[in-house]
Amino acid sequence: KKLVDEINGMGMKFGLWFEPEMVCPISKLYEAHPDWCLHIEGRTRSTARRQLIGNLIDLNQSDTIEFKKIPGIGSAIARMIVGYRKQLGGFYKVEQLQDIHLPVDKLCTWFSVEEGGTLRMNLNKTEIERLKAHPYINFYQAKAIVEYRRKKGKIQNLDQLKLYEEFSEKDLERISPYVCFE
């Protein structure tokens, strides 16, 4: 009590102090009190050790070492992200992490995806084995693409595949960033 009175007598107060780099943006503390973090309106929040929103990691450019800097991501998850990126040919949106059962709502504050970061397969030249190896194209869809080419010639756009029962609108939307026709 005496120490508290002495400190208060000097015009100082007791309380909790959080360094900006100690508050994780996916924590309950930050969700409840984002105003407790240092911030100047109109400027990016100060960060250190990637602990506040502002330092986004590009899903297509980062390696496992970068991914492991994010709370909740260890070696296994980092390898899983890199492996899935390789299978896909790159990410076109952060929400694709749901495909490998990662909590996108918690991780989206850490990641970004630059436009045009995907590898494209030429639907007029790619063989069935390579087509079906893509996570968004199953065997029947790959077979339909090859059959279309054999029967009707070159594919000019994805609309030509809409008539096939193997493809839904969602399927065509998902594969569009990964295909080309020339």
C-alpha positions in Angstrom: 0.0 0.0 0.0 2.8 2.4 0.9 4.6 1.8 -2.4 1.3 2.4 -4.3 0.7 5.7 -2.5 4.3 6.8 -3.1 4.0 6.0 -6.9 0.6 7.7 -7.1 2.0 10.7 -5.2 4.6 11.1 -8.0 1.7 11.4 -10.5 2.2 7.9 -12.0 -0.4 5.2 -12.3 -0.3 1.4 -12.3 -1.7 -0.6 -15.2 -0.9 -3.1 -17.9 1.5 -2.1 -20.7 1.4 -4.0 -24.0 4.2 -3.4 -26.5 2.7 -3.2 -30.0 4.6 -6.3 -31.1 3.1 -8.3 -28.3 -0.5 -8.1 -29.5 -1.5 -10.6 -32.1 -4.3 -9.5 -34.4 -6.0 -12.9 -34.1 -6.1 -12.7 -30.3 -9.1 -12.1 -28.1 -7.3 -9.1 -26.6 -7.0 -7.4 -30.0 -10.5 -8.3 -31.1 -11.9 -6.7 -27.9 -9.6 -3.7 -27.8 -7.9 -2.8 -31.1 -7.7 0.8 -29.8 -5.2 -0.3 -27.2 -2.6 -0.8 -29.9 -0.6 2.3 -30.9 -2.0 3.7 -34.1 -1.9 7.0 -36.0 -5.0 7.5 -38.1 -4.2 7.3 -41.8 -1.0 5.4 -41.3 -0.1 1.7 -41.3 0.0 0.2 -37.8 3.5 -0.2 -36.3 4.6 -3.8 -36.3 7.5 -5.9 -35.1 7.8 -9.6 -35.6 4.7 -9.7 -37.7 2.5 -9.2 -34.6 0.0 -6.7 -36.0 -1.9 -6.5 -39.3 0.1 -4.7 -41.9 2.9 -7.1 -42.8 1.1 -9.5 -45.2 2.9 -12.5 -46.5 2.3 -13.4 -50.2 1.1 -17.0 -50.3 2.8 -17.5 -53.7 6.2 -16.0 -52.8 6.8 -17.2 -49.3 8.6 -20.3 -48.2 8.1 -22.5 -45.1 10.4 -20.3 -43.0 8.2 -17.3 -43.6 5.0 -19.2 -42.9 6.3 -20.5 -39.6 6.6 -16.9 -38.3 2.8 -16.8 -38.1 1.3 -17.9 -34.8 -0.3 -21.3 -35.1 1.7 -22.4 -38.2 4.4 -24.9 -37.6 6.6 -27.0 -39.9 3.8 -29.4 -41.0 1.3 -26.7 -41.9 3.9 -24.6 -43.6 4.9 -27.7 -45.8 1.2 -28.4 -46.4 0.7 -24.8 -47.7 3.8 -25.0 -50.0 2.8 -28.5 -51.2 -0.8 -27.4 -52.1 0.5 -24.3 -53.8 2.7 -26.5 -56.0 -0.2 -28.8 -56.8 -2.4 -25.9 -57.7 0.1 -23.9 -59.6 -0.2 -21.0 -57.2 -3.0 -19.4 -55.2 -5.4 -16.8 -56.7 -7.1 -16.0 -53.4 -6.4 -16.6 -49.7 -9.7 -18.4 -49.2 -8.2 -21.4 -51.0 -6.5 -22.3 -47.8 -9.9 -23.8 -46.8 -9.3 -26.5 -49.4 -6.6 -27.9 -47.0 -8.8 -27.3 -43.9 -7.0 -24.3 -42.5 -8.9 -21.6 -40.6 -9.1 -18.9 -43.2 -11.0 -16.5 -40.9 -8.0 -16.5 -38.6 -5.2 -16.6 -41.2 -6.6 -14.1 -43.8 -5.1 -11.2 -41.8 -1.6 -12.5 -42.4 -1.7 -13.4 -46.1 -2.1 -11.7 -49.5 -2.1 -13.0 -53.0 -0.8 -10.9 -55.9 -2.9 -11.1 -59.0 -1.5 -13.2 -61.9 0.5 -15.6 -59.6 -0.9 -18.8 -61.0 0.6 -21.2 -63.6 -1.8 -21.8 -66.5 -2.3 -25.1 -68.3 -3.1 -24.9 -72.0 -6.4 -26.8 -72.3 -5.7 -27.4 -76.0 -2.3 -29.1 -75.4 -2.2 -30.5 -71.8 -2.6 -34.3 -71.6 -5.2 -36.1 -69.5 -2.7 -37.1 -66.8 -1.6 -33.6 -66.1 -5.1 -32.2 -66.2 -6.4 -34.7 -63.6 -3.4 -34.1 -61.4 -4.7 -30.6 -60.8 -6.8 -30.4 -57.5 -9.7 -28.7 -59.2 -10.0 -31.1 -62.2 -11.1 -34.7 -61.6 -10.7 -37.6 -64.0 -14.1 -37.2 -65.7 -13.6 -33.5 -66.3 -10.1 -34.1 -67.7 -11.6 -36.8 -70.0 -14.3 -34.4 -71.1 -11.7 -31.8 -72.0 -9.7 -34.3 -74.1 -12.9 -35.7 -75.7 -14.0 -32.1 -76.7 -10.6 -31.5 -78.3 -10.8 -34.8 -80.2 -14.3 -34.3 -81.4 -14.6 -30.5 -81.9 -11.1 -29.1 -82.1 -9.6 -26.3 -80.1 -11.2 -24.9 -77.0 -11.5 -21.1 -77.2 -13.0 -20.5 -73.8 -14.5 -22.2 -70.7 -18.1 -21.5 -71.9 -17.7 -24.3 -74.4 -17.5 -26.8 -71.5 -20.7 -25.6 -69.8 -22.8 -28.1 -71.8 -20.9 -31.0 -70.2 -22.5 -32.4 -67.1 -19.0 -32.9 -65.6 -18.7 -29.2 -65.1 -20.7 -26.9 -62.9 -20.5 -23.1 -62.9 -18.5 -23.4 -59.7 -16.1 -25.8 -61.3 -15.5 -23.6 -64.3 -15.0 -20.6 -62.0 -12.5 -22.4 -59.9 -10.3 -23.6 -62.8 -10.4 -20.3 -64.8 -7.3 -18.8 -63.1 -5.4 -22.0 -64.0 -6.2 -22.4 -67.7 -5.4 -20.8 -71.0 -6.2 -21.7 -74.6 -3.0 -20.7 -76.5 
